[in-house]
């Protein structure tokens, strides 16, 4: 199943249509005519004998629902509805002769038919926007994913093999990356380990396992492909000119997005991407077995945490794939465009929110455990902002999507204003908060969130340097979480969520507080750790998150690649080089741990996995970016004055600011 050579020959695969359950596909209900599906999709063969076997597996494994639900309408949709269908789920079989047989189940897009759409549509509603897009879309022919002959062609046209060198050419004709240079012994080992972590499905690479620790007796879900963990692996492969695994990953996870998912009796939103997935081999009769993709949307995850960041990372990776390979055809596909819209639909739907930031539950991102980061954590906001910027680039501006694009622009402006204005702290701002008046009732209040100055923690007063500042971890009514969260701050630099001055100031702070934030191993996931009563109350006495361990102030080498990207963007690669050099001294010797413990990151983490893939991939990606800084520019964003203008103009309507692009430039805060 896994650890096959990445460049392995593709086995023969055939596509079949599966019904997922008789309720789901309305078969053998007399109202349904499954044979007529074949005439709509002549390229696919039905194999009902095979379907019977398919039904013998556990329904959970295949992501089925055993109850008749809103999708039933979809099941009974007329043939014409298949024009709107998306690739839904797939399995592949290994027949007696050891060949792979690929099976794709296809259902109509639930949203086009569900009553919830029909009854909730209004002009502001993104479901409407989505449905319009869906109806205008060209009929989708369900495609084979990794067996698509075009894939080979796309890549062939861009990859040049020159002796040992493998180069991508992007569409602009720029040389993407050469990997012909002499690799160090550490890099060679890292590449071998990264390749060993590859997971294949139907004979094709689709991702990398989270950890490949041979000594781990209880891998839990570390033997799965995590969406967020795969991002640095994907970048390492892309930067090396190997796009196939990334393309497969994007398309297979897209299928999983549409999976019917339930947590007990509740179904999370349709656009949700799983936190992780596993390729399982399921035995069939007569010496046959079948591979199935088994996603985890949080229903098995420890604490049942919601993988909010997965969809955001998926969009970010999709854009990066296009930028680095030049294969923009992937993001233009109807099913991929629909996938983007479904994710945005979830993020942009109206709720009770008062802020433009995304409201989430605890543990919904890299910190996937209770750590007091519910509400509006910075990491999610930075990823949300990036995903919106990516989507804005990838969605065509046409009748079908113009409302969505307008909504994206408005949200981007409002979100950056909100974060820049209210999350930012430096010496001056902390002093302002220290002198805040409270209980102000008016739209003009200075202390809008009613922050009591007593909330400023004592450590912060001593810690904040004269030069530099950062974005706080979270903001809610009467609550500022002053902890420094590294990923959120780094990704704010990368995406330009922060102003150019703020972005420089964050790096100034990291430099000034090097011993605390980098120490013996880059980089602290957050600073400082929760201790004593705070640890007891906020983590719920979580022994894995004891002070200065794991998510609670542990040091995570995977964060190196984001740091490197941020440093290159801000013209300070020497800072990244210093961090990479110190990591390089230990990572291989220590067997590539997941995280380190103690204040300065001196010890390998108590429960840390070894041979953690995103540690390895983060290291390789950092090295490659430092060697080819021009590639980094494909992965970050500069300040966007059009967005600033929207914000300044919105404020001017409320009489607060002058409206113009010039005014926008001069309004860059700080
Ligand atoms: C831990 C991390 C999470 C990561 C997972 C797999 O749960 O907190 O971010 O995705 O391990 O490596």
Boltz pocket constraint, residues with backbone or C-beta under 6 A from the ligand:
constraints:
  - pocket:
      binder: B
      contacts: [[A, 210], [A, 221], [A, 222], [A, 226], [A, 228], [A, 229], [A, 365], [A, 366], [A, 367], [A, 368]]
      max_distance: 6.0
